[in-house]
Amino acid sequence: MEKQTQKKEYPHSGHRQRLIDKIESMTLCEHELLEGLLFNAIPRQNTNELAHKLLAEFGGMEEVLTATLPELEKVDGIGRSVAAYLRIVGLIAQRTFTGTAKKGMPKKFSYKTFMPYVKQAYEDVAFEVLDAYALDDTGEIIAKARFSSSMYGKVEVSAQNLLRLIYAQNPTGIVLVHNHPRGEATPSAKDDITTATCQKLCADNGVIFCDHIIYAQSGVYSYYLTGKIRKNIDGYEEGQRKWLEDFLRYAKE
């Protein structure tokens, strides 16, 4: 009688899958992010405890990812290969965010500073993308999410993705930005549909849809500044009306 063999599952597979399932929810806390990062470095071991050790040793995610190899190796449970893995990830992140910083994204939204940023940030993007910028009640840019990108054709933002950003960040306002790598900045009929859809979705969830900005080599188009977005403040609650009035006054200064 032949002996049947069963595939052996390691004990933490269920926990790892649950964490992976949470990634797109944007609800992972710092130790879970680090724990997930360690999955690739330590494939068959519980990384939760090690993530907590690293954060306790260095004080935060940024400090972990900027620590040197010798510093990382001093932590109990971190060998040379895991230290090297974290160091490489840190160097990639450092280079990436340094590049982003050079693009000069303003801390607070105003057309005077945001329009030059749009030109710098999107002029070298060879494919069409659509990004959403979340604003808090002071007009500060608190988050940026890229909803779509493709080498050819149109860009689309699903209701699910926009709602995920809204639920995660609880913004007061949303600004959309997308690019036309080929052609003019003038919006297409599909751009109008995307704008109207997002505007309604924001309104239904108590968020103010501030603008949809389109970049092209020929220039930058703003739905708000051209008057194509009708700012119907009567439809907002009193607090939202005040915020919108203040925001638009400040944004145009």
ABEGO torsion letter per residue (X at the ends): XBBBBBBBBBAAAAAAAAAAAAAAAGABBAAAAAAAAAAAABABBBAAAAAAAAAAAAGEAAAAAABBAAAAAABBGBBAAAAAAAAAAAAAAAAAAAAAAAAGBBABBBAAAAAAAAAAAAAABABBBBBBBBBBAAGBBABBBBABBBABEBBBBBAAAAAAAAAAAGBABBBBBBBBABEBABBBAAAAAAAAAAAAAAAAAGBBBABBBBBBAAEBBBAAAAGABBBBAAABBAAAAAAAAAAAAAAAX
